[in-house]
Every structure is written in C-alpha cells, then in structure tokens.
C-alpha cells in the first residue's frame, strides 16, 4: 500500500554563538506537522525531529528515505539556519554546527539531493524554510549572491520532485515579530499552514490543494 510520510526537521538552538538562536522553528514544526497529520487535510504519517545534532539529522534523513517504493510520497520539511560556504553552496545547520568548520559539522544540501536521488519514491516534496534556501540544488556552487539553479538542475529528472523554498539563493527568510510575548512563526510556514488548514490555498476550488497552489498562497502571504 502506498505510504504518505513526512519528516519535519526543526533546529532553533545552536551551540555556536555565531548562529543566532531562532524563535520560530519549533513552533513551525508543530504547526506544520499538525496540519499534515490531520486526516481532513493531509493525512500524512509525520515524524518530527527537533534540535538534534548533524549526525542524528543525517541518519534520520537516510532512514526516512530508505526502502521506499515507487508509489510512495515523501515530504521533508526543514526549518533552521541555512549557511553558505565561500563558494555559495548551501549547508543546513544543526545544534552542533561550527561556522568555522561548516563541511565537517553541517549537512550539505548536495548530500540531501544525493539521498533523494537514491530514494525510489516517485513523488518527492522538499520544503526549505531557511536563509539562502533558494540555492538548494546548485551542486556546482557559485558566488554568494547568485540566484538559484533549481530548474536547470532538476530538468529532465525522471521522478516527480517539487522543491519549495522560503527565499531565493541570495535572500534571508524572515520570522514574524513577537506579539505580547507570544512567539510567532516563520512568515513562509505560517502562510503554508494557514492556506492548508483553512482551504484558502485551493485556488482551483476543486477540493484539492496542489503543491503549486500551496506555494502560491504562501508566497502571497510573505509579500
């Protein structure tokens, strides 16, 4: 029987003082996981990973994508700091990431792309809510400030992979401002959750929300 599974990864706490502590990833993870697990909305089986080390995140992703069938749908959501090396390549920060040693302590976007390439699931959805997330897929790297290369990299791929990013390769993503002491979520994820939960993202009014419709709604929310 086809499986519809989601892995939600959120990192808000960092040991390296150069990485600012984030307010929203844990809240975002909870909200996004809840809406996807809701049988009336997503009906996904959801696994959540919060504030973990680079090794644990790496293994969790590999385990999640292992032994899939072609009929499965897999969705990975990441909310944390995205950092770029001097060549402009994207890495995902974990709790123990050292900014001075990014390739030894952070999970490379290129490695995630390799794991997805090895996964047999024909339907793959990747949602990146982090700074510089738009540079995902640019394995060759480029100058910091360069734009994303997603279309070129994924063109002609035999499987259905859809990538949603909160920012372009040279942009920062934004958290909402705290209101009366209450932590608000990422503007991008808040838009996704709102559009899915309310059904407002269903622009076609056919009772189904496509990935494109969900992204369009979140994009308008960010604007």
N, C-alpha and C positions, 0 to 999 in steps of 0.2 A: 504494500500500500504506500503511495507517495507520502512523503513527510514534508511538513512545512515548519521549519525550525528557524529560530532567531538566536543569535549570540550578541548580547549587549555588553559592551566593554566601556567602563567609565573610570577615569582617573582624575581625582580632584586634589590629592595630596602628593607633594613631591619632597624628597629629601634634599635635593639640590636647591640652595637658596636663589639660584639664578632663574629657577622656574617658579613663577608666581602661583600661589595656591588659587585654585579655581572655586567659585561658588556653586556653579550650576550642574556639573556632570552627574553627580549622584541623583539630584532631583530629576534631571533629564532622563537618566536611565530608568528610574522608577516610573515616570510618566509614560515613556515610550514603551517600556515592557508591558505596562498595564493595558494600554490601548491595543497593542498587537496580540496580547493573550486573550483579550475579550472575545468570546465566541461570536458576538454580534458584530464585531468589527474586523478583527484579523484572524482569530482562531489559530494563531501560531503557538507552538511549544517554545517557551522562552527560557534561556539560560542567561543569568546576569553575573558579571564579573566586575567587582568594584575595588579600586585601589590595590592593585596587585603589581608584582614585580615583572620585569621584562621576560624572564624565563617562564613564569606561570602564564603570562598572556600568550607568548609564543606557542606553548604547548596546548593551551586551551583552543586556540585557533586551529592548530593542526588536528587535534582530536575532534573538533566540531565538524571539520570538512572531510574527515576520513570515512571511508566505506559508505559513500553516498551512491544513490542510484540516479540514472538519468532523469527519472520522473520527479525527483525531489526539488523543493525550493528552499534555498538557504539565504538568510539575510544576516549580514554582520553590520552592527552599528557601533561606531567608535566615537567617544566624546572625551577629549583630553587635549594636552598641548601637542601641536604638530610643530616640529622643528626642522630646519633645513641645514644641510651641511654647506660647505663653501662652494659646492658645485650646484646648489639649488635643489638637491634631492631631498625628498620628504622622508622623515622618520617619525614614529609615534612614541611619545614619551611615556614611561612607566614611573612608578613611585621611586625606583632606584636609578633612574636615568641620570647620568652625569653629562652635563652640557659640554664639558671638555673632552669627553670620550663618547661621542654620540653613537658611533658604529659598534662600540663594544657594549653599550648599555641601553640602546633604544632599538625598537623593532622597525626595520626598514619597510617602506611601502612596497618596494620591489619584491621583498620576501613574501608579503601578503599576496601580491599579484601572482607569484610563483605557486603559492598554495592554492589559490583559486584556479589556476591553470590545471593543476593536478586533480582538482575535485571533479567528480563525474556528474554532479548535479548540473542539469542544463539551464536551470533558472537560478541566477545568482544576483543578489541585490546587495550593494555596499553603500552605506551611508556614513559619511565622514563629517563630523561637526567639530572642526578644529581650525586653528590658524594654518594657512598655507595648504589646506586640504585639496585645493584645486590642482596642485602639482602631482597628485597621485597618478600613476601610470606613465610618468615620464622617466623611464628607466635610464635613459641616456643622460639625464640631468640637464643642466643649463644654468645660465646666470640667474642669481637671485633677482627676482623682479620679472622674470619671464613668465609667460602665460602657460596654461595647462596644455597638455598634448594628448588628452584623453581620446578624442575622436580618431586621431592618426594611429594611436597605439592599439585601440580596440577594433578598428575597422577590419572587416573580413574574419573576425573571430567566429568560430563555428558554434559557439554556445551563446545563450542569451544572458549577457551580463549588463546590469544597469548600475551606474555609479552616480550618487547624489552627493554633492559637496556644498558645504556652507559658505565657501569662499573660493575665489579663483586663486591661482598659484601664487600671486603676489599680494594677497589680501589677508587681513586679520578677520576672524569671526568674532562676534560680539555676544556678551552676556547681557541680560536685561539688568536694569538698575534695581537694587534692593528697595522695597517699598514697606515702610513701617516695620523694619526689621525682618521681613519675610524674604527669603531668597527666591528670586525669580529665575526662570530657566534661560537657556540659550534662545536667542530670538528665532533662530532657524528651527530648532527642535520644537519650540513652543508652537510655531506655525504648522509643522507637520502633525503634531498631536492634536491641535485644535481642528485642523482640516479633516483628519481621520475620525476623531471622536464625534464631531458634530455632523459629519457627512457633507460639509460645505465644500470639500475638495472635489466632490463629484460634479464636475462642470458639465459632463455629458448627460446628467440626470437619468442614468440608466441603472442605478442601484449598485454600481461597481466603481471603485476608485483605482485607477491605474497608477503606476509609479510616476508617470509623467504628470498626471493631474495632481498627485500629492506634492510633487516638487514645485509645480507652478503655483500652487496655493502657498507653500512655504516661502517661495521667492517673493510673492506679492506681500506677504506678511513682513518679511525682512525690510522691503522697501518702505 
